[in-house]
Amino acid sequence: MQQLELIPLNNVIKKSNDFVRNKLKFSNVIAGRVLASFASLIKVDDDDFYQYYISANNVLLNIGGKDYKELKEACDVLLTAIIEKKLNSKGGFQKYTLFSTIGYENGLIFASFHPDLKPFFLNLKSHFTQYNLSEFLILPSFYSQRLFEILKSWESCSEVIIPLHELHTMLNPPISYKLNFKEFRRWVLEKAYKDINEKTSLSYEWEAIKTKNKVTAVNFIFSKGKKLQYANKKSKELTDKFIQS
């Protein structure tokens, strides 16, 4: 066995914005932690991928019983997961697999990224997303994980408006959430907002944007000034609603 390179805690993850904002077809929390942990081992100036090793304890409290079953399931998910990249406005797309191999032995998870992913991780000079692994690992839901890294890719902006259909594509929620914004709001947007603002250094507000009384986009607000304006606006709306009632 080659010399092992175990994951360093509190490391920084770098991925191209393309990778972060594309459709990721899975919704498994443990799989999200495993993928992020392996991604943190990649150095942007590396010429190639290697076989990487991480401790199972970094993604699970202990290895045995239920946790072992969850780890096997997460590895199955990652080996079959698809990244889908939109190529043009006429329906063009390209699909990628994440890993060429992944496994577990003696407390270590090992994996090799698929070589086609090199442009998303290696020699990144610009247009990349960067975030802290330790913050990502404590997020308790897959939607919190995904929205955290998606919003980190726009964090340098004062705000970003994401059309609802694009947000659905990136987060890949069930059909019921896509058809019912109240469900999407409750179980995805509000849950992720609470998790991210409480557990990470990323701070934001969000508001639904309506067209003809139908939610068509979500505005994510990062700048302090704009967040204060939003807070004042919401406070006034609540006050007016209280007075009218």
C-alpha positions as CSV (number, residue, x, y, z in Angstrom):
1,M,0.0,0.0,0.0
2,Q,1.3,3.5,-0.9
3,Q,2.0,6.1,1.7
4,L,-1.3,7.3,3.1
5,E,-2.4,10.9,3.0
6,L,-5.0,11.5,5.6
7,I,-7.3,14.4,5.6
8,P,-6.2,17.5,7.5
9,L,-8.9,19.0,9.6
10,N,-9.9,22.7,9.1
11,N,-8.6,22.5,5.5
12,V,-9.8,24.7,2.7
13,I,-11.8,23.2,-0.2
14,K,-11.5,24.7,-3.7
15,K,-13.8,23.8,-6.6
16,S,-14.6,25.5,-9.8
17,N,-17.8,27.5,-9.8
18,D,-18.9,25.3,-12.7
19,F,-18.7,22.2,-10.5
20,V,-20.5,23.8,-7.5
21,R,-23.4,25.3,-9.6
22,N,-24.1,22.3,-11.7
23,K,-26.7,19.6,-11.0
24,L,-25.5,17.0,-8.4
25,K,-27.7,14.0,-8.5
26,F,-27.7,12.7,-4.9
27,S,-29.1,13.8,-1.5
28,N,-27.1,11.8,1.0
29,V,-25.5,13.7,3.9
30,I,-22.7,11.2,4.6
31,A,-21.9,11.1,0.9
32,G,-21.7,14.9,0.9
33,R,-19.2,14.8,3.8
34,V,-17.1,12.1,2.1
35,L,-17.0,14.1,-1.2
36,A,-16.0,17.3,0.6
37,S,-13.3,15.5,2.6
38,F,-11.7,14.0,-0.4
39,A,-12.0,17.3,-2.3
40,S,-10.0,19.0,0.5
41,L,-7.0,16.8,-0.2
42,I,-6.7,18.0,-3.8
43,K,-4.1,20.7,-4.2
44,V,-5.0,23.1,-7.0
45,D,-1.4,23.1,-8.4
46,D,-1.3,19.3,-8.6
47,D,-0.7,18.0,-12.1
48,D,-3.0,15.0,-11.6
49,F,-5.3,13.2,-9.2
50,Y,-4.0,10.6,-6.8
51,Q,-5.6,7.8,-4.7
52,Y,-6.7,9.6,-1.5
53,Y,-7.4,8.3,2.0
54,I,-9.4,9.8,4.8
55,S,-10.3,8.5,8.2
56,A,-13.9,7.2,8.5
57,N,-14.1,9.0,11.8
58,N,-14.0,12.3,9.9
59,V,-17.4,11.7,8.4
60,L,-19.0,9.3,11.0
61,L,-18.9,9.3,14.8
62,N,-17.8,5.7,14.9
63,I,-17.6,2.8,12.4
64,G,-19.8,-0.1,13.2
65,G,-23.4,-1.2,13.0
66,K,-25.6,1.5,11.6
67,D,-22.7,3.8,10.8
68,Y,-21.0,1.1,8.7
69,K,-24.2,0.5,6.8
70,E,-24.6,4.3,6.2
71,L,-21.0,4.4,4.9
72,K,-21.5,1.6,2.5
73,E,-24.7,3.3,1.2
74,A,-22.8,6.6,0.9
75,C,-20.1,4.9,-1.2
76,D,-22.7,3.4,-3.4
77,V,-24.2,6.8,-3.9
78,L,-20.9,8.4,-4.8
79,L,-19.9,5.7,-7.2
80,T,-23.1,6.2,-9.2
81,A,-23.6,9.9,-8.7
82,I,-23.8,12.2,-11.7
83,I,-22.7,15.8,-12.2
84,E,-24.7,17.3,-15.1
85,K,-23.4,20.4,-16.9
86,K,-25.5,22.5,-19.2
87,L,-23.7,23.2,-22.4
88,N,-26.1,25.6,-24.1
89,S,-29.6,27.0,-24.2
90,K,-30.8,24.4,-26.7
91,G,-30.8,21.4,-24.4
92,G,-27.1,20.5,-24.6
93,F,-25.6,18.8,-21.6
94,Q,-22.6,16.8,-20.4
95,K,-22.6,14.3,-17.6
96,Y,-19.7,13.3,-15.3
97,T,-19.2,10.6,-12.7
98,L,-17.4,11.5,-9.5
99,F,-15.1,8.6,-8.7
100,S,-13.6,5.7,-10.6
101,T,-13.2,3.7,-7.4
102,I,-14.1,4.1,-3.7
103,G,-13.9,1.7,-0.8
104,Y,-13.2,1.2,2.9
105,E,-10.6,-0.8,4.9
106,N,-9.2,-0.8,8.4
107,G,-10.9,2.5,9.4
108,L,-9.9,4.3,6.2
109,I,-12.0,5.3,3.2
110,F,-10.0,5.4,-0.1
111,A,-11.0,6.8,-3.5
112,S,-9.8,7.9,-6.9
113,F,-11.6,10.8,-8.6
114,H,-12.6,10.3,-12.2
115,P,-10.0,11.9,-14.4
116,D,-12.6,13.8,-16.4
117,L,-13.1,16.0,-13.3
118,K,-9.6,17.5,-13.5
119,P,-10.8,20.8,-15.0
120,F,-13.1,21.3,-12.0
121,F,-10.3,20.9,-9.4
122,L,-6.8,21.3,-10.8
123,N,-4.9,24.5,-11.8
124,L,-7.7,26.8,-10.7
125,K,-6.7,30.4,-11.2
126,S,-10.1,32.1,-11.1
127,H,-13.8,31.4,-11.0
128,F,-13.5,29.0,-8.1
129,T,-15.4,28.5,-4.8
130,Q,-13.5,28.3,-1.6
131,Y,-14.8,27.3,1.8
132,N,-13.8,25.7,5.1
133,L,-14.2,21.9,5.4
134,S,-14.9,22.0,9.2
135,E,-17.9,24.3,8.6
136,F,-19.2,22.1,5.9
137,L,-18.9,18.9,7.9
138,I,-21.1,20.1,10.8
139,L,-24.0,20.9,8.5
140,P,-26.8,18.4,9.3
141,S,-28.7,18.2,6.0
142,F,-27.8,17.7,2.4
143,Y,-29.7,20.8,1.3
144,S,-27.7,22.8,3.9
145,Q,-24.5,21.4,2.5
146,R,-25.4,22.1,-1.1
147,L,-26.8,25.6,-0.5
148,F,-23.8,26.5,1.6
149,E,-21.3,25.8,-1.2
150,I,-23.6,27.2,-3.9
151,L,-23.9,30.5,-2.0
152,K,-20.2,30.6,-1.2
153,S,-19.6,30.7,-5.0
154,W,-21.4,34.0,-5.0
155,E,-20.3,35.3,-1.6
156,S,-18.2,38.1,-3.2
157,C,-21.4,39.7,-4.6
158,S,-23.7,41.9,-2.6
159,E,-26.6,39.7,-3.7
160,V,-27.6,37.2,-6.3
161,I,-31.0,36.4,-7.8
162,I,-31.3,32.7,-8.8
163,P,-34.3,31.7,-10.9
164,L,-36.4,29.1,-9.0
165,H,-36.0,26.5,-11.8
166,E,-32.2,26.9,-11.7
167,L,-32.2,26.5,-7.9
168,H,-34.3,23.3,-8.3
169,T,-31.8,22.0,-10.8
170,M,-28.8,22.7,-8.5
171,L,-30.5,21.3,-5.3
172,N,-32.3,18.4,-7.0
173,P,-35.3,18.3,-4.5
174,P,-38.2,15.9,-4.9
175,I,-41.0,16.7,-7.3
176,S,-43.3,17.5,-4.5
177,Y,-41.0,20.4,-3.4
178,K,-40.8,21.7,-6.9
179,L,-44.6,21.8,-7.3
180,N,-45.2,23.3,-3.8
181,F,-43.1,26.3,-2.9
182,K,-44.3,26.2,0.7
183,E,-42.7,22.7,1.0
184,F,-39.5,23.9,-0.7
185,R,-39.4,26.9,1.5
186,R,-40.0,25.0,4.8
187,W,-37.7,22.0,4.2
188,V,-35.0,23.4,2.0
189,L,-34.7,27.2,2.2
190,E,-35.7,27.9,5.8
191,K,-33.9,24.8,7.2
192,A,-30.7,25.6,5.3
193,Y,-30.9,29.3,6.3
194,K,-31.1,28.3,10.0
195,D,-28.3,25.7,9.7
196,I,-25.9,27.9,7.7
197,N,-26.3,31.1,9.7
198,E,-26.0,29.3,13.1
199,K,-23.1,26.9,12.2
200,T,-20.9,28.6,9.7
201,S,-19.3,32.0,9.0
202,L,-21.5,32.6,6.0
203,S,-24.2,35.1,6.8
204,Y,-27.1,35.9,4.4
205,E,-30.8,36.8,4.1
206,W,-33.1,35.6,1.4
207,E,-36.5,36.6,-0.1
208,A,-38.8,35.0,-2.6
209,I,-39.4,37.0,-5.8
210,K,-42.8,36.8,-7.3
211,T,-44.1,37.3,-10.9
212,K,-47.8,37.6,-11.1
213,N,-48.2,36.2,-7.6
214,K,-46.1,33.1,-8.4
215,V,-42.6,32.6,-6.9
216,T,-40.2,32.6,-9.8
217,A,-36.8,33.3,-8.2
218,V,-35.0,33.7,-4.9
219,N,-32.8,36.6,-4.0
220,F,-29.9,35.8,-1.7
221,I,-28.4,38.9,0.1
222,F,-24.9,39.0,1.5
223,S,-23.9,42.6,2.0
224,K,-24.4,44.1,5.5
225,G,-26.2,47.2,4.1
226,K,-28.6,45.2,2.0
227,K,-29.2,42.7,4.8
228,L,-30.1,45.6,7.1
229,Q,-32.5,47.1,4.4
230,Y,-34.1,43.6,4.1
231,A,-34.4,43.3,7.9
232,N,-36.1,46.7,8.2
233,K,-38.4,45.8,5.3
234,K,-39.5,42.6,7.0
235,S,-39.9,44.3,10.3
236,K,-42.2,46.9,8.7
237,E,-44.2,44.2,7.0
238,L,-44.7,42.3,10.3
239,T,-45.7,45.6,12.0
240,D,-48.2,46.5,9.3
241,K,-49.6,43.0,9.4
242,F,-50.0,43.2,13.2
243,I,-51.7,46.6,13.0
244,Q,-54.1,45.4,10.3
245,S,-55.1,42.4,12.3
